[in-house]
Amino acid sequence: MDFFALIEKRRSIRKYKNQPLEAEKVAKIIEAALRAPSSRNLQPWEFIVVTDEKMISALSRAKQHGSSFLLGAPLAMVVCADPEKCDVWVEDAAIASTFISLAAEALGLGNCWIQIRERKHSAEKTAEEFIREILHIPSHLKVESLIAIGYPEEHKTGHQKEELQFGKVFTNIHGERS
Protein backbone atom coordinates (compact mmCIF):
# COMPACT_ATOMS: atom_id res chain seq x y z
CA MET A 1 0.00 0.00 0.00
CA ASP A 2 1.18 3.51 -0.80
CA PHE A 3 2.42 5.28 2.37
CA PHE A 4 0.18 8.31 1.92
CA ALA A 5 -2.90 6.17 1.32
CA LEU A 6 -1.98 4.23 4.46
CA ILE A 7 -1.76 7.28 6.72
CA GLU A 8 -4.87 8.84 5.19
CA LYS A 9 -6.98 5.81 6.20
CA ARG A 10 -5.25 4.97 9.52
CA ARG A 11 -7.39 5.22 12.66
CA SER A 12 -7.16 3.84 16.17
CA ILE A 13 -9.21 0.65 16.32
CA ARG A 14 -10.50 -0.59 19.66
CA LYS A 15 -12.74 -3.50 18.64
CA TYR A 16 -11.32 -6.68 17.13
CA LYS A 17 -12.71 -9.82 15.54
CA ASN A 18 -12.22 -13.09 17.37
CA GLN A 19 -9.75 -14.22 14.72
CA PRO A 20 -6.14 -15.26 15.25
CA LEU A 21 -3.38 -13.56 13.33
CA GLU A 22 -1.27 -15.39 10.80
CA ALA A 23 2.31 -16.05 11.94
CA GLU A 24 3.61 -14.37 8.78
CA LYS A 25 1.84 -11.12 9.65
CA VAL A 26 3.16 -11.17 13.20
CA ALA A 27 6.67 -11.80 11.84
CA LYS A 28 6.33 -8.80 9.48
CA ILE A 29 5.26 -6.57 12.39
CA ILE A 30 8.24 -7.72 14.45
CA GLU A 31 10.57 -7.06 11.54
CA ALA A 32 9.13 -3.57 11.12
CA ALA A 33 9.73 -2.86 14.81
CA LEU A 34 13.33 -3.99 14.52
CA ARG A 35 13.83 -1.74 11.47
CA ALA A 36 12.72 1.40 13.32
CA PRO A 37 15.32 4.15 13.39
CA SER A 38 16.96 4.98 16.69
CA SER A 39 19.32 7.67 17.88
CA ARG A 40 22.90 6.79 16.94
CA ASN A 41 21.51 3.35 15.97
CA LEU A 42 21.73 2.30 19.64
CA GLN A 43 18.44 0.38 19.38
CA PRO A 44 17.60 0.51 23.10
CA TRP A 45 14.20 -1.12 22.59
CA GLU A 46 13.01 -4.62 23.32
CA PHE A 47 9.63 -6.09 22.40
CA ILE A 48 7.36 -8.63 24.02
CA VAL A 49 4.88 -10.31 21.68
CA VAL A 50 1.87 -11.42 23.73
CA THR A 51 -0.64 -13.84 22.20
CA ASP A 52 -1.77 -15.70 25.32
CA GLU A 53 -5.42 -14.79 25.93
CA LYS A 54 -5.08 -14.81 29.74
CA MET A 55 -2.04 -12.54 29.64
CA ILE A 56 -3.79 -10.15 27.24
CA SER A 57 -6.76 -10.14 29.60
CA ALA A 58 -4.49 -9.22 32.50
CA LEU A 59 -2.73 -6.52 30.45
CA SER A 60 -6.13 -5.01 29.58
CA ARG A 61 -6.28 -3.89 33.22
CA ALA A 62 -2.92 -2.06 33.07
CA LYS A 63 -4.42 1.42 33.35
CA GLN A 64 -7.39 2.92 35.13
CA HIS A 65 -8.66 4.19 31.76
CA GLY A 66 -7.74 3.41 28.18
CA SER A 67 -6.49 -0.18 28.17
CA SER A 68 -9.63 -2.29 28.55
CA PHE A 69 -10.13 -2.64 24.77
CA LEU A 70 -6.95 -4.73 24.65
CA LEU A 71 -9.13 -7.58 25.96
CA GLY A 72 -10.52 -8.31 22.49
CA ALA A 73 -7.21 -8.17 20.61
CA PRO A 74 -5.44 -11.39 19.62
CA LEU A 75 -2.03 -9.68 19.84
CA ALA A 76 -0.45 -7.20 22.22
CA MET A 77 2.97 -5.79 21.47
CA VAL A 78 4.80 -4.43 24.50
CA VAL A 79 7.47 -1.86 23.71
CA CYS A 80 10.22 -1.50 26.30
CA ALA A 81 13.59 0.23 26.27
CA ASP A 82 16.77 0.39 28.30
CA PRO A 83 17.48 3.97 29.44
CA GLU A 84 21.11 3.03 30.13
CA LYS A 85 21.65 2.33 26.42
CA CYS A 86 20.35 5.64 25.14
CA ASP A 87 19.43 9.03 26.62
CA VAL A 88 16.54 9.39 24.16
CA TRP A 89 15.04 5.95 24.73
CA VAL A 90 11.54 7.46 25.00
CA GLU A 91 11.73 8.82 21.47
CA ASP A 92 13.28 5.62 20.14
CA ALA A 93 10.56 3.49 21.74
CA ALA A 94 7.86 5.83 20.43
CA ILE A 95 9.24 5.58 16.90
CA ALA A 96 9.30 1.77 17.16
CA SER A 97 5.70 1.88 18.42
CA THR A 98 4.74 3.93 15.37
CA PHE A 99 6.47 1.45 13.05
CA ILE A 100 4.49 -1.37 14.69
CA SER A 101 1.24 0.52 14.23
CA LEU A 102 1.90 1.39 10.58
CA ALA A 103 3.06 -2.16 9.78
CA ALA A 104 -0.15 -3.56 11.26
CA GLU A 105 -2.18 -1.08 9.23
CA ALA A 106 -0.31 -1.99 6.04
CA LEU A 107 -1.19 -5.64 6.68
CA GLY A 108 -4.92 -4.84 6.97
CA LEU A 109 -4.95 -5.07 10.77
CA GLY A 110 -6.54 -2.68 13.21
CA ASN A 111 -4.41 -1.39 16.06
CA CYS A 112 -4.30 1.13 18.85
CA TRP A 113 -1.44 2.53 20.90
CA ILE A 114 -1.83 2.38 24.69
CA GLN A 115 0.46 4.82 26.48
CA ILE A 116 2.04 3.19 29.55
CA ARG A 117 4.95 5.40 30.59
CA GLU A 118 3.86 7.90 33.25
CA ARG A 119 0.39 6.33 33.57
CA LYS A 120 -1.24 4.83 36.69
CA HIS A 121 -2.71 1.40 37.23
CA SER A 122 -4.02 2.41 40.64
CA ALA A 123 -3.29 4.96 43.34
CA GLU A 124 -0.53 2.70 44.63
CA LYS A 125 0.96 1.29 41.42
CA THR A 126 2.02 2.55 38.01
CA ALA A 127 0.87 0.86 34.81
CA GLU A 128 4.50 0.03 34.16
CA GLU A 129 4.88 -1.78 37.50
CA PHE A 130 1.68 -3.71 36.84
CA ILE A 131 2.91 -4.86 33.41
CA ARG A 132 6.41 -5.56 34.73
CA GLU A 133 4.95 -8.01 37.27
CA ILE A 134 2.76 -9.83 34.74
CA LEU A 135 5.45 -10.22 32.07
CA HIS A 136 8.51 -10.56 34.36
CA ILE A 137 10.18 -7.56 32.75
CA PRO A 138 13.62 -6.85 34.24
CA SER A 139 13.89 -3.71 36.34
CA HIS A 140 16.43 -2.04 34.04
CA LEU A 141 13.84 -1.81 31.24
CA LYS A 142 11.14 0.85 30.98
CA VAL A 143 7.75 0.15 29.41
CA GLU A 144 6.75 2.79 26.87
CA SER A 145 3.58 1.36 25.34
CA LEU A 146 1.28 -1.52 24.57
CA ILE A 147 -0.16 -1.86 21.10
CA ALA A 148 -3.37 -3.80 20.57
CA ILE A 149 -3.47 -5.51 17.16
CA GLY A 150 -6.12 -7.59 15.41
CA TYR A 151 -8.58 -7.80 12.58
CA PRO A 152 -10.87 -4.79 12.97
CA GLU A 153 -14.42 -5.37 14.15
CA GLU A 154 -15.22 -1.68 13.63
CA HIS A 155 -14.73 0.55 10.62
CA LYS A 156 -13.69 4.17 10.91
CA THR A 157 -13.02 6.46 7.99
CA GLY A 158 -9.76 8.36 7.93
CA HIS A 159 -9.63 11.94 9.10
CA GLN A 160 -10.59 14.31 6.33
CA LYS A 161 -7.93 16.71 5.08
CA GLU A 162 -10.20 19.60 6.08
CA GLU A 163 -10.04 18.39 9.71
CA LEU A 164 -6.25 18.58 9.88
CA GLN A 165 -4.86 21.43 11.97
CA PHE A 166 -2.81 23.25 9.35
CA GLY A 167 -2.93 26.33 11.62
CA LYS A 168 -0.21 24.65 13.69
CA VAL A 169 2.24 24.78 10.77
CA PHE A 170 4.53 27.78 10.31
CA THR A 171 7.17 28.74 7.77
CA ASN A 172 10.71 29.60 8.86
CA ILE A 173 9.71 31.14 12.22
CA HIS A 174 6.89 30.48 14.64
CA GLY A 175 3.82 32.50 13.82
CA GLU A 176 4.67 33.05 10.16
CA ARG A 177 2.36 31.55 7.56
CA SER A 178 3.32 30.95 3.98
TILOVEX-555137 format. One line per field, with one value per residue: x, y, z of N, C-alpha, C in turn; residue number from 1; residue in one letter. Coordinates in pm, whole numbers, plus 32768, in hexadecimal, padded with zeros to 4 digits. Layout:
<recs>
n_px X / ...
n_py Y / ...
n_pz Z / ...
ca_px X / ...
ca_py Y / ...
ca_pz Z / ...
c_px X / ...
c_py Y / ...
c_pz Z / ...
nr NUM / ...
rest A / ...
</recs>
This chain:
<recs>
n_px 8055 / 8032 / 80E5 / 8071 / 7F62 / 7F3B / 7F65 / 7E9A / 7DB3 / 7DD3 / 7D68 / 7D26 / 7CD2 / 7BF1 / 7B59 / 7B51 / 7B4B / 7B02 / 7BEC / 7D08 / 7E5A / 7F25 / 805D / 811E / 80D7 / 80F9 / 820B / 8263 / 8219 / 82BC / 83B5 / 83A2 / 83A1 / 84A3 / 8530 / 8512 / 8583 / 8686 / 871F / 886B / 887D / 8865 / 879F / 86F2 / 860D / 8530 / 8451 / 831E / 825A / 8117 / 8032 / 7F9A / 7E60 / 7E09 / 7ED6 / 7EC2 / 7DC7 / 7DFF / 7EB8 / 7E0A / 7DA6 / 7E60 / 7E60 / 7DA3 / 7CEF / 7CB7 / 7D33 / 7C9C / 7C27 / 7CE3 / 7CAC / 7C14 / 7CC6 / 7D96 / 7EA6 / 7FA5 / 8099 / 81B0 / 8270 / 83AB / 84CB / 8629 / 86A4 / 87AD / 883C / 8809 / 87D7 / 86F6 / 8626 / 8512 / 84AD / 8515 / 848E / 838A / 838E / 83B9 / 82C9 / 8218 / 826B / 8219 / 8103 / 80C9 / 8124 / 8072 / 7F85 / 7FBD / 7FAF / 7EA6 / 7E35 / 7D8F / 7DEC / 7E5E / 7F05 / 7F71 / 7FBE / 80B3 / 8191 / 81BD / 80B5 / 7FA1 / 7F4A / 7EC0 / 7E79 / 7F51 / 8009 / 80CA / 8078 / 8145 / 81D1 / 810C / 80F9 / 8200 / 820C / 8157 / 81CB / 82CC / 839E / 84E4 / 857A / 861E / 85B5 / 84D1 / 8374 / 82D7 / 81EE / 80BD / 803A / 7F13 / 7EA7 / 7DF5 / 7CFF / 7C20 / 7AED / 7A4F / 7A07 / 7AA4 / 7AAD / 7BBD / 7C59 / 7BE3 / 7C7E / 7C3B / 7C10 / 7D05 / 7DFF / 7E7D / 7EBB / 7F79 / 806A / 818D / 825E / 83B1 / 83CF / 8334 / 81DF / 81D5 / 8133 / 811F
n_py 7F8A / 80DF / 81D6 / 82D3 / 82A7 / 81E9 / 827A / 8331 / 829B / 8224 / 81DD / 81D8 / 80A4 / 7FFA / 7F1A / 7DC5 / 7CA9 / 7B57 / 7AB4 / 7A07 / 7A79 / 7A57 / 79AF / 7A10 / 7B1B / 7B81 / 7B5B / 7C13 / 7D03 / 7D01 / 7D0C / 7E0A / 7EA8 / 7E7A / 7EF8 / 8001 / 8153 / 81CC / 82A0 / 82E0 / 81DE / 8130 / 808A / 8055 / 7FCE / 7EC2 / 7DB3 / 7D1C / 7C1C / 7BD3 / 7AD5 / 7A2D / 79F3 / 7A12 / 7AAB / 7B92 / 7BE2 / 7C23 / 7CF6 / 7DAE / 7E33 / 7EEB / 8002 / 8107 / 8182 / 8158 / 806B / 7F8A / 7F2D / 7E8B / 7D8B / 7D04 / 7CDB / 7C0B / 7C1D / 7CB6 / 7DA6 / 7DF3 / 7F02 / 7F45 / 7FE4 / 801F / 8104 / 812D / 80F5 / 81BD / 8319 / 838A / 82D2 / 82D0 / 8355 / 82AB / 81BB / 8210 / 8244 / 8140 / 80D0 / 8157 / 80F3 / 7FE9 / 800B / 807C / 7FAD / 7EE1 / 7F54 / 7F62 / 7E59 / 7E25 / 7E1E / 7E82 / 7F6B / 7FF7 / 80E3 / 80D8 / 81A3 / 817B / 81CA / 82A8 / 8290 / 822B / 8100 / 80D3 / 8187 / 8143 / 80C5 / 80CA / 80B7 / 8048 / 7FB3 / 7EF6 / 7E6A / 7E12 / 7D55 / 7C8F / 7C34 / 7BF9 / 7CB1 / 7D2B / 7E06 / 7ED0 / 7F21 / 8001 / 8031 / 80A0 / 8095 / 7FE5 / 7F2F / 7EEA / 7DF5 / 7D74 / 7CD3 / 7DC0 / 7E05 / 7ED8 / 7FEE / 8110 / 8245 / 82F0 / 841C / 8549 / 8622 / 872B / 8736 / 8738 / 87DD / 88D0 / 89CE / 89BC / 89B7 / 8A57 / 8B3B / 8B52 / 8C08 / 8C00 / 8C47 / 8CC0 / 8CAC / 8C03
n_pz 8000 / 7FB4 / 8067 / 80A9 / 8079 / 813C / 8231 / 8219 / 823C / 8333 / 847B / 85DD / 865B / 8726 / 8748 / 8708 / 862C / 8684 / 862E / 85DE / 859D / 847B / 847A / 83CD / 83AA / 84AA / 84C0 / 83FD / 8475 / 8556 / 84D7 / 8462 / 854B / 85A6 / 84E1 / 850D / 8521 / 85FB / 86EE / 86A9 / 8657 / 872E / 8788 / 8879 / 88BD / 891B / 88DB / 8932 / 88CC / 88ED / 88F1 / 8982 / 8A02 / 8B0F / 8B7D / 8AE2 / 8B35 / 8C40 / 8C15 / 8BAA / 8C7C / 8CC9 / 8CE4 / 8D87 / 8CDE / 8B83 / 8B28 / 8B22 / 8A33 / 89C3 / 8A06 / 8941 / 8874 / 87A6 / 87B2 / 886A / 886D / 8924 / 896D / 89D4 / 8A6A / 8AA4 / 8B79 / 8BB9 / 8AD8 / 8A24 / 8A1B / 89AE / 89B5 / 89D2 / 88F0 / 882A / 8867 / 883C / 872A / 86CA / 8722 / 867C / 8582 / 85A3 / 85B3 / 84B3 / 840E / 8453 / 83F8 / 82E4 / 82AA / 82AF / 83AA / 84D5 / 85D5 / 870C / 87CA / 8919 / 8A12 / 8B08 / 8BA6 / 8CB1 / 8D05 / 8DD8 / 8E84 / 8F6B / 909D / 9134 / 908E / 8F62 / 8E02 / 8D76 / 8E3E / 8E77 / 8D81 / 8D6D / 8E3D / 8DE3 / 8CF2 / 8D35 / 8D10 / 8D06 / 8DFD / 8D98 / 8CA8 / 8C08 / 8BD9 / 8AC2 / 8A1A / 89C7 / 88B8 / 8826 / 8744 / 8630 / 855A / 84DC / 857B / 856E / 8498 / 8433 / 8393 / 82F8 / 8377 / 82F4 / 8207 / 822A / 8338 / 83AE / 846E / 83F1 / 8441 / 8501 / 848A / 8425 / 8368 / 834A / 8438 / 857B / 857B / 8485 / 8350 / 8218
ca_px 8000 / 8076 / 80F2 / 8012 / 7EDE / 7F3A / 7F50 / 7E19 / 7D46 / 7DF3 / 7D1D / 7D34 / 7C67 / 7BE6 / 7B06 / 7B94 / 7B09 / 7B3A / 7C31 / 7D9A / 7EAE / 7F81 / 80E7 / 8169 / 80B8 / 813C / 829B / 8279 / 820E / 8338 / 8421 / 8391 / 83CD / 8535 / 8567 / 84F8 / 85FC / 86A0 / 878C / 88F2 / 8867 / 887D / 8734 / 86E0 / 858C / 8515 / 83C3 / 82E0 / 81E8 / 80BB / 7FC0 / 7F4F / 7DE2 / 7E04 / 7F34 / 7E85 / 7D5C / 7E3F / 7EEF / 7D9B / 7D8C / 7EDC / 7E46 / 7D1D / 7C9E / 7CFA / 7D77 / 7C3D / 7C0B / 7D49 / 7C6F / 7BE4 / 7D2F / 7DE0 / 7F35 / 7FD3 / 8129 / 81E0 / 82EB / 83FE / 854F / 868D / 86D4 / 883F / 8875 / 87F3 / 8797 / 8676 / 85E0 / 8482 / 8495 / 8530 / 8420 / 8312 / 839C / 83A2 / 823A / 81DA / 8287 / 81C1 / 807C / 80BE / 8132 / 7FF1 / 7F26 / 7FE1 / 7F89 / 7E14 / 7E11 / 7D72 / 7E47 / 7E52 / 7F70 / 7F49 / 802E / 80CC / 81EF / 8182 / 8027 / 7F84 / 7EF1 / 7E6E / 7EB7 / 7FCB / 8060 / 80CA / 8057 / 81C2 / 81E8 / 80A8 / 8123 / 8281 / 81EF / 8114 / 8221 / 8353 / 83FA / 8552 / 856D / 866B / 8568 / 845A / 8307 / 82A3 / 8166 / 8080 / 7FF0 / 7EAF / 7EA5 / 7D9C / 7CA6 / 7BC1 / 7A5E / 7A0E / 7A3F / 7AA7 / 7AEA / 7C30 / 7C3D / 7BDD / 7CE7 / 7C04 / 7C14 / 7D8F / 7E1A / 7EE7 / 7EDB / 7FEB / 80E0 / 81C5 / 82CD / 842F / 83CB / 82B1 / 817E / 81D3 / 80EC / 814C
ca_py 8000 / 815F / 8210 / 833F / 8269 / 81A7 / 82D8 / 8374 / 8245 / 81F1 / 820A / 8180 / 8041 / 7FC5 / 7EA2 / 7D64 / 7C2A / 7AE3 / 7A72 / 7A0A / 7AB4 / 79FD / 79BB / 7A63 / 7BA8 / 7BA3 / 7B64 / 7C90 / 7D6F / 7CFC / 7D3E / 7E9B / 7EE2 / 7E71 / 7F52 / 808C / 819F / 81F2 / 82FF / 82A7 / 814F / 80E6 / 8026 / 8033 / 7F90 / 7E32 / 7D9F / 7CA1 / 7BF9 / 7B8A / 7A98 / 79DE / 7A39 / 7A37 / 7B1A / 7C09 / 7C0A / 7C66 / 7D74 / 7E0B / 7E7B / 7F32 / 808E / 8124 / 81A3 / 8155 / 7FEE / 7F1B / 7EF8 / 7E27 / 7D0A / 7CC1 / 7CCF / 7B8D / 7C38 / 7D30 / 7DBD / 7E45 / 7F46 / 7F6A / 8017 / 8027 / 818D / 812F / 80E9 / 8234 / 8387 / 83AB / 8253 / 82EA / 8372 / 8232 / 815D / 8247 / 822E / 80B1 / 80BC / 8189 / 8091 / 7F77 / 8034 / 808B / 7F28 / 7E9C / 7F94 / 7F39 / 7DCC / 7E1C / 7E05 / 7EF4 / 7F75 / 8071 / 80FD / 80EE / 81E2 / 813F / 821C / 8316 / 8279 / 81E3 / 808C / 80F1 / 81F0 / 810E / 8081 / 80FF / 8056 / 8003 / 7F4E / 7E8D / 7E1A / 7DD4 / 7CDF / 7C29 / 7C02 / 7BE0 / 7D0C / 7D53 / 7E8D / 7F34 / 7F4B / 8055 / 800F / 8117 / 8088 / 7F68 / 7F46 / 7E84 / 7DD9 / 7D09 / 7CF4 / 7E21 / 7DE7 / 7F58 / 8037 / 81A1 / 8286 / 8344 / 84AA / 8597 / 8687 / 87A8 / 872F / 8742 / 885F / 8915 / 8A49 / 89A1 / 89AE / 8ADA / 8B3A / 8B90 / 8C2A / 8BE8 / 8CB2 / 8CE9 / 8C53 / 8C17
ca_pz 8000 / 7FB0 / 80ED / 80C0 / 8084 / 81BE / 82A0 / 8207 / 826C / 83B8 / 84F2 / 8651 / 8660 / 87AE / 8748 / 86B1 / 8612 / 86C9 / 85C0 / 85F5 / 8535 / 8438 / 84AA / 836E / 83C5 / 8528 / 84A0 / 83B4 / 84D7 / 85A5 / 8482 / 8458 / 85C9 / 85AC / 847B / 8534 / 853B / 8685 / 86FC / 869E / 863D / 87AC / 8792 / 8906 / 88D3 / 891C / 88C0 / 8962 / 8878 / 8945 / 88AC / 89E4 / 8A21 / 8B9E / 8B94 / 8AA4 / 8B90 / 8CB2 / 8BE5 / 8B8E / 8CFA / 8CEB / 8D07 / 8DB9 / 8C68 / 8B02 / 8B01 / 8B27 / 89AD / 89A1 / 8A24 / 88C9 / 880D / 87AA / 87C0 / 88AE / 8863 / 8992 / 8943 / 8A46 / 8A43 / 8B0E / 8B80 / 8BC5 / 8A52 / 89D2 / 8A66 / 8970 / 89A9 / 89C4 / 8863 / 87DE / 887E / 87FB / 869A / 86B4 / 8732 / 8601 / 8519 / 85BD / 858F / 8422 / 83D2 / 8466 / 839B / 825C / 829C / 82B9 / 8435 / 8529 / 8646 / 875D / 882A / 89A5 / 8A58 / 8B8B / 8BF3 / 8CFD / 8D1D / 8E55 / 8E8B / 8FE0 / 90EE / 916F / 902E / 8ED9 / 8D99 / 8D58 / 8EA6 / 8E64 / 8D0D / 8D91 / 8E8F / 8D92 / 8C87 / 8D6C / 8CCB / 8D60 / 8E32 / 8D4C / 8C34 / 8C1A / 8B7D / 8A7F / 89E6 / 8999 / 883E / 8809 / 86B4 / 8605 / 84EA / 8511 / 8587 / 8553 / 8426 / 8443 / 831F / 8319 / 838E / 8279 / 81FC / 8260 / 83CB / 83DC / 84AD / 83A7 / 848A / 8559 / 8435 / 8407 / 8309 / 8376 / 84C6 / 85B8 / 8566 / 83F8 / 82F4 / 818E
c_px 8059 / 8075 / 8088 / 7F83 / 7ED0 / 7F1D / 7ECD / 7DA6 / 7D5A / 7D9E / 7D3B / 7CBA / 7C66 / 7B8A / 7B3D / 7B3F / 7B4E / 7B7A / 7CC7 / 7DE4 / 7F0C / 800F / 8139 / 8152 / 80FC / 81D2 / 82BB / 8273 / 828C / 83AD / 841A / 83C2 / 8466 / 857A / 8553 / 857C / 860A / 8719 / 8812 / 88EE / 8883 / 8813 / 871C / 8661 / 8593 / 847E / 8395 / 8261 / 818D / 8043 / 7F6A / 7ED5 / 7DDA / 7E61 / 7EFD / 7E15 / 7D94 / 7E75 / 7E82 / 7D74 / 7E04 / 7EC4 / 7DB7 / 7CBD / 7CF3 / 7D4B / 7D17 / 7C20 / 7C72 / 7D0F / 7C43 / 7C4E / 7D77 / 7E77 / 7F4A / 806A / 814F / 8266 / 8332 / 8480 / 85A7 / 86C6 / 876C / 8883 / 886B / 87A8 / 8710 / 8625 / 854A / 845F / 84A9 / 84BF / 839F / 8318 / 8382 / 830D / 81EE / 81F1 / 822D / 8133 / 806B / 80CF / 80AF / 7F89 / 7F40 / 7FB8 / 7EF1 / 7DE2 / 7DF1 / 7DD4 / 7E2E / 7EC2 / 7F34 / 7FC3 / 803C / 8126 / 81A6 / 80EB / 8016 / 7F2C / 7E8D / 7EB4 / 7F3F / 8031 / 8057 / 80A1 / 80D3 / 81E1 / 818A / 80D1 / 81A5 / 826A / 81B4 / 8176 / 82B1 / 83BD / 8467 / 8549 / 85BA / 8621 / 84F1 / 83F3 / 82CD / 8210 / 813E / 803B / 7F94 / 7EA8 / 7E45 / 7D4D / 7C37 / 7B30 / 7A0E / 7A52 / 7A35 / 7AE6 / 7B5D / 7C06 / 7C43 / 7C49 / 7CBA / 7C07 / 7CA2 / 7DAD / 7E92 / 7F0F / 7F50 / 806E / 810C / 8239 / 8340 / 8430 / 833D / 8258 / 8173 / 818E / 811F / 80D9
c_py 807C / 819E / 8279 / 830B / 8227 / 820A / 8326 / 831F / 8216 / 8230 / 81AA / 8126 / 8000 / 7F4B / 7E42 / 7CE6 / 7BBC / 7A8A / 7A79 / 7A47 / 7A4B / 7A19 / 7A15 / 7AF7 / 7BD5 / 7BB3 / 7BE7 / 7D08 / 7D75 / 7D34 / 7DD5 / 7EE0 / 7EE6 / 7EC9 / 7FE6 / 80D5 / 81BD / 824F / 82B6 / 8210 / 80FA / 807C / 7FF9 / 7FE4 / 7EF9 / 7E24 / 7D1B / 7C8D / 7BA0 / 7B5A / 7A47 / 7A2E / 7A65 / 7AAB / 7B9C / 7C3D / 7C55 / 7CEF / 7DDC / 7E5C / 7ECF / 7FC0 / 809D / 8141 / 818F / 80D9 / 7F78 / 7EDE / 7E92 / 7D9A / 7CBF / 7CAB / 7C48 / 7B9F / 7CBA / 7D36 / 7E1C / 7E7F / 7F78 / 7FA6 / 8020 / 80B5 / 8198 / 8127 / 8168 / 829E / 83AF / 832B / 8268 / 8300 / 82F5 / 81CC / 818D / 8233 / 819A / 8092 / 80E8 / 8129 / 8017 / 7F97 / 803E / 8005 / 7EDB / 7ED3 / 7F67 / 7EA9 / 7DB7 / 7E01 / 7E88 / 7EF5 / 7FF6 / 8073 / 8112 / 8125 / 81A5 / 8198 / 8293 / 8308 / 8221 / 8169 / 80A3 / 8161 / 81C5 / 80DC / 80C1 / 808F / 8005 / 7F96 / 7ED8 / 7E30 / 7DCF / 7D52 / 7C6E / 7BE5 / 7BE7 / 7C33 / 7D37 / 7DE6 / 7EF6 / 7F65 / 7FA1 / 802B / 8090 / 8107 / 7FF7 / 7F8C / 7ECF / 7E73 / 7D66 / 7D31 / 7D4E / 7DEE / 7E67 / 7F99 / 80CC / 81DA / 82DD / 83D4 / 84F4 / 8603 / 870B / 87AB / 8742 / 87D1 / 88A4 / 8998 / 8A37 / 8996 / 8A3C / 8ACC / 8B90 / 8BB9 / 8C15 / 8C62 / 8CDF / 8C80 / 8C6C / 8C40
c_pz 8000 / 803C / 8107 / 80C8 / 810D / 822F / 8293 / 823E / 82FD / 8426 / 8564 / 8658 / 86EA / 87BA / 86DF / 86A1 / 8663 / 865F / 85D9 / 857F / 84FA / 8469 / 844F / 8387 / 8446 / 850F / 8457 / 8414 / 852C / 8554 / 8473 / 84D7 / 85D1 / 8544 / 849F / 854B / 85D0 / 8688 / 86FF / 8687 / 86B9 / 87C6 / 8823 / 8923 / 88D7 / 8911 / 88FC / 8910 / 88CE / 88F5 / 890B / 8A13 / 8AB3 / 8BBC / 8B58 / 8AFD / 8C08 / 8C87 / 8BC9 / 8C09 / 8D25 / 8D1C / 8D3B / 8D45 / 8BEB / 8AE2 / 8AF9 / 8A9F / 8980 / 89B1 / 89A6 / 885E / 8817 / 87BE / 880B / 889E / 88D4 / 8968 / 89C0 / 8A11 / 8ABE / 8B11 / 8B8D / 8B3C / 8A01 / 8A23 / 8A2B / 8955 / 8996 / 8931 / 880F / 87ED / 883C / 8764 / 867A / 86C1 / 86B5 / 858D / 8528 / 858E / 84F8 / 83DB / 83DE / 8404 / 830B / 8241 / 82AA / 8346 / 847B / 859D / 8691 / 87C4 / 88B4 / 89ED / 8AE4 / 8BE0 / 8C31 / 8D13 / 8D9A / 8E3B / 8EFB / 902D / 9123 / 9108 / 8FA5 / 8E79 / 8D76 / 8DBF / 8E96 / 8DF1 / 8D2A / 8DE0 / 8E3A / 8D32 / 8CB4 / 8D25 / 8D2E / 8D87 / 8DE4 / 8CCF / 8C5D / 8BB2 / 8B45 / 8A5B / 89D3 / 8917 / 8828 / 8772 / 8698 / 858B / 851E / 850D / 856A / 84DB / 8444 / 83C4 / 834F / 8331 / 8309 / 827A / 8239 / 82F9 / 8403 / 840A / 846C / 83E9 / 84EA / 850B / 840F / 83A6 / 833F / 8409 / 84F9 / 85A3 / 84D6 / 83A3 / 8266 / 8134
nr 1 / 2 / 3 / 4 / 5 / 6 / 7 / 8 / 9 / 10 / 11 / 12 / 13 / 14 / 15 / 16 / 17 / 18 / 19 / 20 / 21 / 22 / 23 / 24 / 25 / 26 / 27 / 28 / 29 / 30 / 31 / 32 / 33 / 34 / 35 / 36 / 37 / 38 / 39 / 40 / 41 / 42 / 43 / 44 / 45 / 46 / 47 / 48 / 49 / 50 / 51 / 52 / 53 / 54 / 55 / 56 / 57 / 58 / 59 / 60 / 61 / 62 / 63 / 64 / 65 / 66 / 67 / 68 / 69 / 70 / 71 / 72 / 73 / 74 / 75 / 76 / 77 / 78 / 79 / 80 / 81 / 82 / 83 / 84 / 85 / 86 / 87 / 88 / 89 / 90 / 91 / 92 / 93 / 94 / 95 / 96 / 97 / 98 / 99 / 100 / 101 / 102 / 103 / 104 / 105 / 106 / 107 / 108 / 109 / 110 / 111 / 112 / 113 / 114 / 115 / 116 / 117 / 118 / 119 / 120 / 121 / 122 / 123 / 124 / 125 / 126 / 127 / 128 / 129 / 130 / 131 / 132 / 133 / 134 / 135 / 136 / 137 / 138 / 139 / 140 / 141 / 142 / 143 / 144 / 145 / 146 / 147 / 148 / 149 / 150 / 151 / 152 / 153 / 154 / 155 / 156 / 157 / 158 / 159 / 160 / 161 / 162 / 163 / 164 / 165 / 166 / 167 / 168 / 169 / 170 / 171 / 172 / 173 / 174 / 175 / 176 / 177 / 178
rest M / D / F / F / A / L / I / E / K / R / R / S / I / R / K / Y / K / N / Q / P / L / E / A / E / K / V / A / K / I / I / E / A / A / L / R / A / P / S / S / R / N / L / Q / P / W / E / F / I / V / V / T / D / E / K / M / I / S / A / L / S / R / A / K / Q / H / G / S / S / F / L / L / G / A / P / L / A / M / V / V / C / A / D / P / E / K / C / D / V / W / V / E / D / A / A / I / A / S / T / F / I / S / L / A / A / E / A / L / G / L / G / N / C / W / I / Q / I / R / E / R / K / H / S / A / E / K / T / A / E / E / F / I / R / E / I / L / H / I / P / S / H / L / K / V / E / S / L / I / A / I / G / Y / P / E / E / H / K / T / G / H / Q / K / E / E / L / Q / F / G / K / V / F / T / N / I / H / G / E / R / S
</recs>
